[in-house]
Every structure is written in structure tokens, then in C-alpha cells.
Amino acid sequence: MTPATVALITGGTSGLGLAVAERLMASGVLPVVFGRSGERGRSALKTLGGSAVFVRGDVASESEVAGAVDAAARRGSLRIVVNCAGVPHAARVVGRTGPHSLGRFADVVTANLVGTFNVVRLAAERMAANPPVDEERGVIINTASLAAFDGQVGQAAYAASKGGIVSMTLPLARELATSLIRVVTVAPGFFTTPAVATVPPQAREALDRDLVHPQRWGNPAEFAGLVAHIVENQMINGETIRLDGAVRMSPGLRRHGS
Ligand SMILES: NC(=O)c1ccc[n+]([C@@H]2O[C@H](COP(=O)([O-])OP(=O)(O)OC[C@H]3O[C@@H](n4cnc5c(N)ncnc54)[C@H](O)[C@@H]3O)[C@@H](O)[C@H]2O)c1
């Protein structure tokens, strides 16, 4: 009997990651969702039901990600990895109370960039042992952001973390090609998720002014639809795809003369 196709989805307990888990599950893939919060994990399992699995952990932890990769491989053939775990962050380089916290800069880069790389390296090692199906052993999809290209005032740390994900996409794809593994990044624009529910109304109105067409924020299901297409389309590799309705973010809120 052919083993089940398993997808490891980090940050899969909410927002974009949960939508990906739902979408892939609907096409017969077994999702293993990985995240820090047990409460969110239990809630995600209620939404997903069926054979979905939750593994608790931090993407920046070597042992916890290794445990998640083991858990995924025990349930079938780990062929899909979707990195959605990430933290938002906004702070000026020089703010009213002093310079940007160096520790906070490092924390954001650790969660978003180091965490993504940690998952890629450990999952890729396991996927490289898969028998090829249709000349492919697996696909890894990472999540960047428009901030990687059009970072606004206050986004130095977040943009650095997401820019790193964009920059490593091609070298990862080139290297993992020898293992028949593709690597693709999606850079989403504005999507309605729990993370953006905390955006203050003034900042939200400023972002709304950058909308082009459609004049609305994206639905997580639209992000998940692109991920599902990337999984199916072997010609997409080594690329970062903007999913943003033509948004180019403006510089953001600047202070003059202060
Ligand atoms: N929503 C948007 O408009 C938008 C835009 C651009 C990029 N993104 C990116 O998309 C991804 C998903 O964001 P979302 O909007 O669905 O937010 P979300 O908060 O709903 O999902 C992020 C998930 O990642 C988890 N997470 C954070 N740090 C983690 C860590 N160190 N280890 C394990 N899990 C961790 C969180 O607990 C959460 O469940 C993020 O990487 C985010 O930066 C989102």
C-alpha cells in the first residue's frame, strides 16, 4: 500500500497556515500542524478533525522541529513542508524611548528566518530519503512578506527576517534540486488573520490606502489555493511569488523634524 502523503505545516494552527492545512487535507494530504500554543493546537484539531495531527514546539528549536519531522514521517511520506510560522513586529530604529532593542531584532530574525531555515534543513534531510514520485521527492514552501521588498518605517527587523527568506529561496532550490526537492516562497500582501486583528485602526487605514485591485484584504483560502497549486505544478521552483493584488506598500508613517 502506498504511504499517505504528509504535509508538515508550521504555524498551521491559525491564519494562513490553518487554511493551508484545510486545503491540503481536502485533497487527501495528512496535515501535521506545528505551533507554539497548545490551546491553538487543540482548536485547530477541532477545525480540521479527521486524521490531522498537532505537534507543539518552536520553529527555532532543533530538537522540537526534529520531533515534528519524526512525527510527520511516522504517519506516512513527508513530501510537503509549508513554513507559515512567523511573528509580526513594528518598531522604529530610533524611537521616542531610544534605539530599537537589539534583543528584539534578534528575536524577530530568529523566529522568522532562523526558524524557517531550521525547518527546511531538518525536513529536507528526511525528504531526500523519499522514493521519487513523478520525479520528485518533495516541495518546501516558505512564507515571506511584501516587507521583504517594500518595507515600511518601523519594519527594519521584520523586513530583514523576510528578506532573508526571499534571498535563500534560489540557493536552497539549486542545492536541493539534486534531491528532487523544490523550494518556493510566497510573499503575501494583506490577509485577514488573527495576526492582523491586532493592527491599530490608524495603521489599518494607512494600509488600506495602498490597495489597488481588488480593494480588499485577502482571504487565507486564497493563500492556501496558491500553495496547493505550487504543490501540484512542478515547474514552479526557486521563485518568490507575490500574492498581493498589485499592492506596493508606501513608506509608512514618518515623523519630520522630531
Ligand atoms: N496576514 C498577513 O497579512 C501576512 C502578510 C505577510 C506575511 N504574513 C506571514 O504569514 C505567516 C502567517 O501569518 P498569519 O497572518 O497567518 O498569522 P498567525 O499569527 O495567525 O499565524 C502565525 C502562527 O505562527 C506561530 N508561531 C509564531 N512564532 C512561532 C515559533 N517561533 N514557533 C512556532 N510557531 C510560531 C503562531 O503561534 C501562529 O500560530 C507569517 O509568517 C507572517 O509573517 C502574513
The ligand as an SDF file (V2000), in Angstrom:
LIG
                    3D

 44 48  0  0  0  0  0  0  0  0999 V2000
   -1.5860   38.0050    7.3810 N   0  0  0  0  0  0  0  0  0  0  0  0
   -0.8910   38.7800    6.5960 C   0  0  0  0  0  0  0  0  0  0  0  0
   -1.3820   39.7860    6.0630 O   0  0  0  0  0  0  0  0  0  0  0  0
    0.5500   38.4330    6.2820 C   0  0  0  0  0  0  0  0  0  0  0  0
    1.2320   39.2390    5.3760 C   0  0  0  0  0  0  0  0  0  0  0  0
    2.5490   38.9410    5.0610 C   0  0  0  0  0  0  0  0  0  0  0  0
    3.1620   37.8610    5.6460 C   0  0  0  0  0  0  0  0  0  0  0  0
    2.4830   37.0890    6.5360 N   0  0  0  0  0  0  0  0  0  0  0  0
    3.2040   35.9550    7.1230 C   0  0  0  0  0  0  0  0  0  0  0  0
    2.3920   34.8080    7.0300 O   0  0  0  0  0  0  0  0  0  0  0  0
    2.7000   33.9090    8.0870 C   0  0  0  0  0  0  0  0  0  0  0  0
    1.4150   33.5030    8.7780 C   0  0  0  0  0  0  0  0  0  0  0  0
    0.8780   34.6630    9.4020 O   0  0  0  0  0  0  0  0  0  0  0  0
   -0.6580   34.8040    9.8300 P   0  0  0  0  0  0  0  0  0  0  0  0
   -1.0970   36.1260    9.3600 O   0  0  0  0  0  0  0  0  0  0  0  0
   -1.4000   33.5850    9.4560 O   0  0  0  0  0  0  0  0  0  0  0  0
   -0.5020   34.9460   11.4050 O   0  0  0  0  0  0  0  0  0  0  0  0
   -0.9090   33.9930   12.6140 P   0  0  0  0  0  0  0  0  0  0  0  0
   -0.4380   34.6810   13.8460 O   0  0  0  0  0  0  0  0  0  0  0  0
   -2.3410   33.5910   12.5340 O   0  0  0  0  0  0  0  0  0  0  0  0
   -0.0260   32.6940   12.3320 O   0  0  0  0  0  0  0  0  0  0  0  0
    1.3040   32.5870   12.6860 C   0  0  0  0  0  0  0  0  0  0  0  0
    1.4690   31.3420   13.5280 C   0  0  0  0  0  0  0  0  0  0  0  0
    2.8490   31.1040   13.7490 O   0  0  0  0  0  0  0  0  0  0  0  0
    3.0110   30.6770   15.0810 C   0  0  0  0  0  0  0  0  0  0  0  0
    4.3780   30.9720   15.5000 N   0  0  0  0  0  0  0  0  0  0  0  0
    4.9610   32.1940   15.6570 C   0  0  0  0  0  0  0  0  0  0  0  0
    6.2210   32.0520   16.0530 N   0  0  0  0  0  0  0  0  0  0  0  0
    6.4500   30.7060   16.1590 C   0  0  0  0  0  0  0  0  0  0  0  0
    7.5680   29.9450   16.5450 C   0  0  0  0  0  0  0  0  0  0  0  0
    8.7230   30.5220   16.9350 N   0  0  0  0  0  0  0  0  0  0  0  0
    7.4510   28.5930   16.5350 N   0  0  0  0  0  0  0  0  0  0  0  0
    6.2930   28.0040   16.1660 C   0  0  0  0  0  0  0  0  0  0  0  0
    5.1910   28.6820   15.8040 N   0  0  0  0  0  0  0  0  0  0  0  0
    5.2780   30.0220   15.8120 C   0  0  0  0  0  0  0  0  0  0  0  0
    1.9810   31.4800   15.8550 C   0  0  0  0  0  0  0  0  0  0  0  0
    1.6910   30.8860   17.1170 O   0  0  0  0  0  0  0  0  0  0  0  0
    0.8050   31.4520   14.9000 C   0  0  0  0  0  0  0  0  0  0  0  0
    0.0100   30.3190   15.1330 O   0  0  0  0  0  0  0  0  0  0  0  0
    3.7000   34.6480    8.9820 C   0  0  0  0  0  0  0  0  0  0  0  0
    4.9930   34.2150    8.6800 O   0  0  0  0  0  0  0  0  0  0  0  0
    3.5170   36.0960    8.6020 C   0  0  0  0  0  0  0  0  0  0  0  0
    4.6870   36.8560    8.8120 O   0  0  0  0  0  0  0  0  0  0  0  0
    1.1970   37.3530    6.8820 C   0  0  0  0  0  0  0  0  0  0  0  0
  1  2  1  0
  2  3  2  0
  2  4  1  0
  4  5  1  0
  4 44  2  0
  5  6  2  0
  6  7  1  0
  7  8  2  0
  8  9  1  0
  8 44  1  0
  9 10  1  0
  9 42  1  0
 10 11  1  0
 11 12  1  0
 11 40  1  0
 12 13  1  0
 13 14  1  0
 14 15  2  0
 14 16  1  0
 14 17  1  0
 17 18  1  0
 18 19  2  0
 18 20  1  0
 18 21  1  0
 21 22  1  0
 22 23  1  0
 23 24  1  0
 23 38  1  0
 24 25  1  0
 25 26  1  0
 25 36  1  0
 26 27  1  0
 26 35  1  0
 27 28  2  0
 28 29  1  0
 29 30  1  0
 29 35  2  0
 30 31  1  0
 30 32  2  0
 32 33  1  0
 33 34  2  0
 34 35  1  0
 36 37  1  0
 36 38  1  0
 38 39  1  0
 40 41  1  0
 40 42  1  0
 42 43  1  0
M  CHG  2   8   1  16  -1
M  END
$$$$
